Amino acid sequence: MRSLEATLKQRPSLLREVVADVTPDGLLEVLRAVADTPAPSGASSFARGAVVEQWCARRGLLTAGAELHRDAFASGCDTLSAGSGGLAILAHLDEVSYLLREQVEPGTWRVAPYCYHLAEKPAPARIVRFAADGSWHLLCPAEVAFVGGNYLATHPPEVQLHPGDRVVLASPLEHDTASGRVTGSLDNAAGVAAALVASEVMLRRDIPFRTYLTDEEEGPSGQSSQTISRGAARLLRHVEPAPLTVAVDIHGLGAAELAATEEHRRPWGASLAEYSSSGRGSVASPPLFAAVSEALLPLKNQGVGVRTNVGGYVPRSDDVVAMLHSNQVVILGYPGVNRHFDRGLPAANVHDLVSLARALVVLGAMVAP
């Protein structure tokens, strides 16, 4: 990886370009489309993948040289790429979902979390039904709660469910224009939106990249690292390691930092983490972490706000599997709260997502052949 100084000698207008090219409005456009589309694990390519394809076509990416592959290598993951080599971005496309176990009574089912259930109160949800050809439709709204030792999904009693229907935690995207705060189904639609916007900029600026929108990141609840990120494991075995892989997902901030953001009503910046899951996930090598830190942290006054996450909890994600594929992996995400509807609606700040997308482009330029 070249230094930022050497990169800017090759591309002296890089920072001006990323600030001009990555805007809150552009990011919100793709975020809304992705976040408001359900994507239960095991079916993200059928649902959100179609939305990504429509966005790519609308933006002209597929006629400008980008390649999009849905369900690449029968992995359940979607890939968007241009050029050879270059930066790899991992951002999971699936979201918190639940499997049907047994009906308790009309309108109530016991469900099995296909994820960590973190919601302390009843959480809003929607129920999705898929057909054999991959088409899908929303059956009805629902609510998920942990009651008496059971995970329960309640829904209108006149709606009949059957195995294969999926329950997905969901809330429509809302954006406060004054502060930039967004709420909705953000984990990990927000990371996907930042990755897609960065991918378009790299395409337009002739920076090679590989963006992997993975399925089944939300692994079976409470199991070991090798049972999550199964989509990424299926995909990465078919591709060459990249010179740098960035895992993009939601990060928690420490209590003092979160309070300073007023629950993300104030921007904080993109979040650079040295390790995930208190060291149980991936851990960046010291030289690599130093190189990325030295490149990105000084750019705050130039429109690329990145900070090291000290004291916050950064969950494991596709970085776990990525580190088995290559040791050139860093964790760069966005700060947020209530990733699994823990104590309310998931929230983040669009300006932090803008910083994240810009930082990804800078890293892409630094590792470009």
FENRA-V208663 format. One record per residue. RES is the residue in one small letter. D_LAST is the distance of its C-alpha to the last C-alpha in whole Angstrom. Layout:
res & d_last
RES & D_LAST
RES & D_LAST
//
This chain:
res & d_last
m & 9
r & 10
s & 13
l & 14
e & 16
a & 13
t & 11
l & 14
k & 15
q & 12
r & 13
p & 17
s & 18
l & 16
l & 19
r & 21
e & 19
v & 19
v & 23
a & 24
d & 22
v & 23
t & 27
p & 29
d & 31
g & 28
l & 27
l & 31
e & 31
v & 29
l & 30
r & 34
a & 33
v & 31
a & 34
d & 37
t & 36
p & 37
a & 35
p & 36
s & 35
g & 34
a & 34
s & 32
s & 30
f & 33
a & 34
r & 31
g & 29
a & 31
v & 31
v & 27
e & 27
q & 30
w & 28
c & 25
a & 27
r & 29
r & 26
g & 24
l & 21
l & 22
t & 23
a & 20
g & 17
a & 17
e & 19
l & 21
h & 23
r & 26
d & 27
a & 24
f & 25
a & 29
s & 27
g & 29
c & 26
d & 24
t & 20
l & 18
s & 15
a & 13
g & 10
s & 8
g & 7
g & 7
l & 10
a & 13
i & 16
l & 20
a & 23
h & 26
l & 28
d & 31
e & 34
v & 37
s & 39
y & 43
l & 44
l & 48
r & 50
e & 54
q & 56
v & 58
e & 60
p & 59
g & 57
t & 56
w & 53
r & 52
v & 48
a & 46
p & 43
y & 40
c & 38
y & 39
h & 42
l & 42
a & 45
e & 48
k & 50
p & 50
a & 46
p & 46
a & 45
r & 45
i & 45
v & 43
r & 44
f & 42
a & 43
a & 42
d & 40
g & 38
s & 40
w & 41
h & 44
l & 45
l & 48
c & 49
p & 49
a & 49
e & 49
v & 48
a & 50
f & 51
v & 54
g & 57
g & 54
n & 53
y & 50
l & 52
a & 50
t & 53
h & 53
p & 56
p & 58
e & 59
v & 55
q & 55
l & 52
h & 51
p & 49
g & 45
d & 45
r & 43
v & 44
v & 41
l & 41
a & 41
s & 41
p & 41
l & 38
e & 40
h & 38
d & 40
t & 39
a & 41
s & 39
g & 36
r & 37
v & 36
t & 38
g & 38
s & 36
l & 33
d & 32
n & 29
a & 29
a & 28
g & 25
v & 24
a & 25
a & 23
a & 20
l & 21
v & 21
a & 18
s & 16
e & 18
v & 17
m & 13
l & 14
r & 16
r & 14
d & 11
i & 9
p & 8
f & 11
r & 13
t & 17
y & 19
l & 23
t & 25
d & 29
e & 31
e & 30
e & 33
g & 35
p & 38
s & 40
g & 40
q & 39
s & 36
s & 32
q & 32
t & 34
i & 32
s & 28
r & 30
g & 28
a & 24
a & 26
r & 26
l & 23
l & 21
r & 22
h & 21
v & 17
e & 15
p & 14
a & 11
p & 9
l & 12
t & 15
v & 17
a & 21
v & 22
d & 26
i & 29
h & 30
g & 34
l & 34
g & 37
a & 41
a & 41
e & 37
l & 38
a & 42
a & 40
t & 38
e & 41
e & 40
h & 37
r & 39
r & 37
p & 33
w & 32
g & 28
a & 25
s & 26
l & 24
a & 25
e & 25
y & 27
s & 29
s & 32
s & 34
g & 32
r & 32
g & 29
s & 26
v & 25
a & 22
s & 22
p & 23
p & 20
l & 18
f & 20
a & 21
a & 17
v & 17
s & 21
e & 20
a & 18
l & 20
l & 23
p & 24
l & 23
k & 26
n & 28
q & 25
g & 25
v & 23
g & 25
v & 24
r & 27
t & 27
n & 29
v & 32
g & 35
g & 34
y & 34
v & 31
p & 31
r & 29
s & 27
d & 25
d & 23
v & 26
v & 25
a & 21
m & 22
l & 23
h & 20
s & 18
n & 19
q & 16
v & 18
v & 19
i & 22
l & 21
g & 24
y & 27
p & 31
g & 34
v & 37
n & 39
r & 36
h & 38
f & 41
d & 42
r & 45
g & 44
l & 42
p & 38
a & 37
a & 34
n & 33
v & 31
h & 30
d & 28
l & 26
v & 25
s & 24
l & 22
a & 20
r & 19
a & 18
l & 16
v & 14
v & 14
l & 12
g & 10
a & 9
m & 9
v & 6
a & 4
p & 0
//
